Amino acid sequence: NTVVYQGTTQGTGINNAVFIYATDDVIIAQNKFNLDLVSCYVPWFEIPEGTGNWIGVPISEGIVVEDSNNMIFDSNNVTVQYTDVVGGYDTIYSVAFKNSNNSVITNNNITSKGNTYIYGLQVSGDDFIVRANTINTTSNYYANGIDIEGPASGVVEDNTIIAKASNLSYPVYSGMNGKPVSVNITGNDIQGEAYLTIA
């Protein structure tokens, strides 16, 4: 299949080309995704109030899998680019697996072009496998290849991960929310290019 998606928002509507929620055992394989998204600010909420636990609710995400276990995402070509900008700290998440256990993400090409902040692959959940993917992320300011958010456990192996930006690049990053992360990162070709690169 070929999926062509043109997102449009002024910050009041969610932009997702694919959204899978609370559905187990789904296979997404051998598709081509051409996704044009608005790079948009991310609202943050303190939940519960007064706890210091801040949760972001992104407006623009290409492919989202949330609270869904035993997912297979294999041999897809995903191209994401920004077409407009709304608000400060504008951000796009190209592919996001959230709170989903036993995710298998293999043999994909994920290419992302952002304005200020862009994330190629974001993953959280236990026992995930991220293997043999090519993830190429570029931005005018900040680029992230793989973002692992706790709680999370799994493996990131044999991938090509490239993050290029003018200011800051994180080819692989984990633990922004302070929750536990246990991941084996082995056999990857990791490349970063920016004024400051942290891998």
C-alpha positions as a Markdown table, in Angstrom:
| # | Residue | x | y | z |
|---|---|---|---|---|
| 1 | Asn | 0.0 | 0.0 | 0.0 |
| 2 | Thr | 1.0 | 3.6 | -0.5 |
| 3 | Val | -0.3 | 6.1 | 2.0 |
| 4 | Val | -0.2 | 9.8 | 1.2 |
| 5 | Tyr | -1.1 | 12.2 | 4.0 |
| 6 | Gln | -1.3 | 16.0 | 4.1 |
| 7 | Gly | -1.6 | 17.3 | 7.7 |
| 8 | Thr | -3.1 | 20.6 | 8.5 |
| 9 | Thr | -3.6 | 22.2 | 11.9 |
| 10 | Gln | -3.3 | 25.5 | 13.7 |
| 11 | Gly | -2.7 | 23.7 | 17.0 |
| 12 | Thr | -6.3 | 22.8 | 17.8 |
| 13 | Gly | -6.5 | 19.5 | 15.9 |
| 14 | Ile | -4.4 | 16.3 | 16.1 |
| 15 | Asn | -2.4 | 15.3 | 13.0 |
| 16 | Asn | -1.9 | 11.5 | 12.7 |
| 17 | Ala | -1.7 | 9.6 | 9.4 |
| 18 | Val | -2.1 | 6.3 | 11.3 |
| 19 | Phe | -3.3 | 5.9 | 14.9 |
| 20 | Ile | -3.7 | 2.5 | 16.6 |
| 21 | Tyr | -4.9 | 2.5 | 20.2 |
| 22 | Ala | -5.5 | -0.4 | 22.6 |
| 23 | Thr | -5.4 | -3.0 | 19.9 |
| 24 | Asp | -3.1 | -6.0 | 20.1 |
| 25 | Asp | -1.4 | -8.2 | 17.5 |
| 26 | Val | -1.5 | -5.7 | 14.6 |
| 27 | Ile | 0.9 | -6.1 | 11.7 |
| 28 | Ile | 1.9 | -3.1 | 9.6 |
| 29 | Ala | 4.2 | -4.3 | 6.8 |
| 30 | Gln | 5.5 | -3.5 | 3.4 |
| 31 | Asn | 3.9 | -0.1 | 3.1 |
| 32 | Lys | 5.0 | 3.3 | 1.7 |
| 33 | Phe | 4.1 | 6.3 | 3.8 |
| 34 | Asn | 4.5 | 9.8 | 2.4 |
| 35 | Leu | 3.5 | 12.1 | 5.2 |
| 36 | Asp | 3.5 | 15.9 | 5.2 |
| 37 | Leu | 2.9 | 17.4 | 8.6 |
| 38 | Val | 2.7 | 20.7 | 10.4 |
| 39 | Ser | 5.5 | 21.2 | 12.9 |
| 40 | Cys | 3.5 | 22.3 | 15.9 |
| 41 | Tyr | 4.0 | 23.2 | 19.6 |
| 42 | Val | 3.5 | 20.4 | 22.1 |
| 43 | Pro | 1.0 | 21.1 | 25.0 |
| 44 | Trp | 2.3 | 19.9 | 28.4 |
| 45 | Phe | 0.1 | 19.0 | 31.4 |
| 46 | Glu | 1.0 | 18.3 | 35.0 |
| 47 | Ile | -0.9 | 15.1 | 35.9 |
| 48 | Pro | -1.9 | 14.9 | 38.7 |
| 49 | Glu | -1.6 | 18.6 | 39.4 |
| 50 | Gly | 1.2 | 19.5 | 41.8 |
| 51 | Thr | 3.2 | 16.3 | 41.4 |
| 52 | Gly | 5.8 | 17.5 | 39.0 |
| 53 | Asn | 4.8 | 14.8 | 36.5 |
| 54 | Trp | 4.5 | 16.6 | 33.2 |
| 55 | Ile | 3.1 | 14.8 | 30.2 |
| 56 | Gly | 3.3 | 16.1 | 26.6 |
| 57 | Val | 0.4 | 15.6 | 24.2 |
| 58 | Pro | 1.9 | 16.0 | 20.7 |
| 59 | Ile | -0.2 | 17.6 | 18.0 |
| 60 | Ser | 1.8 | 16.3 | 15.0 |
| 61 | Glu | 2.8 | 12.6 | 14.8 |
| 62 | Gly | 2.9 | 10.5 | 11.7 |
| 63 | Ile | 2.4 | 6.9 | 12.8 |
| 64 | Val | 1.2 | 6.3 | 16.4 |
| 65 | Val | 0.8 | 3.0 | 18.2 |
| 66 | Glu | -0.4 | 3.5 | 21.8 |
| 67 | Asp | -1.3 | 1.0 | 24.6 |
| 68 | Ser | -1.1 | -1.8 | 22.0 |
| 69 | Asn | 0.9 | -5.0 | 22.5 |
| 70 | Asn | 2.6 | -7.5 | 20.2 |
| 71 | Met | 2.8 | -5.0 | 17.3 |
| 72 | Ile | 4.9 | -5.8 | 14.2 |
| 73 | Phe | 6.1 | -2.9 | 12.1 |
| 74 | Asp | 8.2 | -4.3 | 9.3 |
| 75 | Ser | 9.7 | -3.4 | 5.9 |
| 76 | Asn | 7.9 | 0.0 | 5.6 |
| 77 | Asn | 9.2 | 3.1 | 3.9 |
| 78 | Val | 8.2 | 6.2 | 5.9 |
| 79 | Thr | 9.0 | 9.7 | 4.7 |
| 80 | Val | 8.0 | 12.6 | 6.9 |
| 81 | Gln | 8.5 | 16.3 | 6.1 |
| 82 | Tyr | 7.2 | 19.5 | 7.6 |
| 83 | Thr | 5.2 | 21.8 | 5.5 |
| 84 | Asp | 4.2 | 24.5 | 7.9 |
| 85 | Val | 5.1 | 25.7 | 11.4 |
| 86 | Val | 2.7 | 26.6 | 14.3 |
| 87 | Gly | 3.8 | 27.9 | 17.7 |
| 88 | Gly | 7.1 | 27.9 | 19.6 |
| 89 | Tyr | 9.3 | 24.8 | 20.1 |
| 90 | Asp | 7.5 | 23.3 | 17.1 |
| 91 | Thr | 7.9 | 19.5 | 17.0 |
| 92 | Ile | 7.1 | 16.4 | 14.9 |
| 93 | Tyr | 7.2 | 12.8 | 16.0 |
| 94 | Ser | 7.5 | 10.6 | 12.9 |
| 95 | Val | 6.8 | 7.2 | 14.3 |
| 96 | Ala | 5.8 | 6.7 | 18.0 |
| 97 | Phe | 5.2 | 3.5 | 19.9 |
| 98 | Lys | 3.9 | 4.5 | 23.3 |
| 99 | Asn | 3.4 | 2.2 | 26.3 |
| 100 | Ser | 3.3 | -0.8 | 24.0 |
| 101 | Asn | 4.9 | -4.1 | 25.0 |
| 102 | Asn | 6.6 | -6.7 | 22.8 |
| 103 | Ser | 6.8 | -4.3 | 19.8 |
| 104 | Val | 8.9 | -5.5 | 16.9 |
| 105 | Ile | 10.2 | -2.7 | 14.6 |
| 106 | Thr | 12.4 | -4.2 | 11.9 |
| 107 | Asn | 13.7 | -3.5 | 8.4 |
| 108 | Asn | 12.1 | -0.1 | 8.0 |
| 109 | Asn | 13.4 | 3.1 | 6.4 |
| 110 | Ile | 12.3 | 6.1 | 8.3 |
| 111 | Thr | 13.4 | 9.5 | 6.8 |
| 112 | Ser | 12.3 | 12.7 | 8.6 |
| 113 | Lys | 12.8 | 16.4 | 7.9 |
| 114 | Gly | 11.8 | 18.8 | 10.6 |
| 115 | Asn | 11.9 | 22.5 | 11.4 |
| 116 | Thr | 12.8 | 23.0 | 15.0 |
| 117 | Tyr | 12.4 | 19.6 | 16.8 |
| 118 | Ile | 12.0 | 16.3 | 15.0 |
| 119 | Tyr | 12.0 | 12.7 | 16.3 |
| 120 | Gly | 12.5 | 9.8 | 13.9 |
| 121 | Leu | 11.3 | 6.9 | 16.2 |
| 122 | Gln | 10.0 | 7.2 | 19.8 |
| 123 | Val | 9.4 | 4.0 | 21.7 |
| 124 | Ser | 8.3 | 3.1 | 25.2 |
| 125 | Gly | 7.2 | -0.3 | 26.7 |
| 126 | Asp | 8.8 | -3.6 | 27.7 |
| 127 | Asp | 10.6 | -6.2 | 25.6 |
| 128 | Phe | 10.7 | -4.2 | 22.3 |
| 129 | Ile | 13.0 | -5.1 | 19.4 |
| 130 | Val | 14.3 | -2.3 | 17.1 |
| 131 | Arg | 16.5 | -4.1 | 14.5 |
| 132 | Ala | 17.9 | -3.5 | 11.0 |
| 133 | Asn | 16.2 | -0.2 | 10.4 |
| 134 | Thr | 17.6 | 2.9 | 8.7 |
| 135 | Ile | 16.5 | 6.0 | 10.6 |
| 136 | Asn | 17.6 | 9.3 | 9.0 |
| 137 | Thr | 16.5 | 12.5 | 10.8 |
| 138 | Thr | 17.4 | 16.1 | 9.9 |
| 139 | Ser | 16.3 | 19.4 | 11.3 |
| 140 | Asn | 17.0 | 23.1 | 11.2 |
| 141 | Tyr | 17.7 | 23.1 | 15.0 |
| 142 | Tyr | 17.3 | 19.7 | 16.8 |
| 143 | Ala | 17.2 | 16.2 | 15.4 |
| 144 | Asn | 16.7 | 12.9 | 17.3 |
| 145 | Gly | 17.0 | 9.5 | 15.7 |
| 146 | Ile | 15.6 | 7.1 | 18.4 |
| 147 | Asp | 14.0 | 8.4 | 21.6 |
| 148 | Ile | 13.5 | 5.7 | 24.3 |
| 149 | Glu | 11.2 | 6.8 | 27.0 |
| 150 | Gly | 10.7 | 4.8 | 30.3 |
| 151 | Pro | 9.4 | 2.6 | 31.4 |
| 152 | Ala | 11.1 | 0.7 | 28.7 |
| 153 | Ser | 13.2 | -2.4 | 28.1 |
| 154 | Gly | 14.4 | -4.0 | 24.9 |
| 155 | Val | 17.1 | -4.1 | 22.3 |
| 156 | Val | 18.3 | -1.6 | 19.6 |
| 157 | Glu | 20.6 | -3.5 | 17.3 |
| 158 | Asp | 22.0 | -3.5 | 13.8 |
| 159 | Asn | 20.4 | -0.2 | 12.8 |
| 160 | Thr | 21.7 | 2.7 | 10.8 |
| 161 | Ile | 20.8 | 5.8 | 12.8 |
| 162 | Ile | 21.6 | 9.3 | 11.5 |
| 163 | Ala | 20.7 | 12.6 | 13.1 |
| 164 | Lys | 21.7 | 15.9 | 11.6 |
| 165 | Ala | 20.8 | 19.4 | 12.8 |
| 166 | Ser | 22.4 | 22.9 | 13.0 |
| 167 | Asn | 22.4 | 23.1 | 16.8 |
| 168 | Leu | 21.9 | 19.7 | 18.6 |
| 169 | Ser | 21.6 | 16.1 | 17.5 |
| 170 | Tyr | 20.8 | 13.0 | 19.5 |
| 171 | Pro | 21.1 | 9.9 | 17.3 |
| 172 | Val | 20.0 | 7.8 | 20.4 |
| 173 | Tyr | 18.4 | 9.3 | 23.5 |
| 174 | Ser | 16.7 | 7.8 | 26.5 |
| 175 | Gly | 15.1 | 8.7 | 29.8 |
| 176 | Met | 13.8 | 12.2 | 29.5 |
| 177 | Asn | 10.8 | 11.4 | 31.8 |
| 178 | Gly | 13.0 | 9.9 | 34.6 |
| 179 | Lys | 11.4 | 6.5 | 34.5 |
| 180 | Pro | 13.4 | 3.3 | 34.2 |
| 181 | Val | 15.0 | 2.3 | 30.9 |
| 182 | Ser | 17.0 | -1.0 | 30.4 |
| 183 | Val | 18.1 | -1.4 | 26.8 |
| 184 | Asn | 20.9 | -3.2 | 25.0 |
| 185 | Ile | 22.3 | -1.0 | 22.2 |
| 186 | Thr | 24.6 | -3.1 | 20.0 |
| 187 | Gly | 25.9 | -3.3 | 16.5 |
| 188 | Asn | 24.5 | 0.0 | 15.2 |
| 189 | Asp | 26.0 | 2.4 | 12.8 |
| 190 | Ile | 25.4 | 5.7 | 14.6 |
| 191 | Gln | 26.1 | 9.1 | 13.0 |
| 192 | Gly | 25.4 | 12.6 | 14.4 |
| 193 | Glu | 26.1 | 16.0 | 12.9 |
| 194 | Ala | 25.5 | 19.3 | 14.6 |
| 195 | Tyr | 27.1 | 22.0 | 16.6 |
| 196 | Leu | 26.7 | 19.6 | 19.5 |
| 197 | Thr | 26.1 | 15.9 | 19.0 |
| 198 | Ile | 25.4 | 13.5 | 21.9 |
| 199 | Ala | 24.9 | 9.8 | 21.2 |
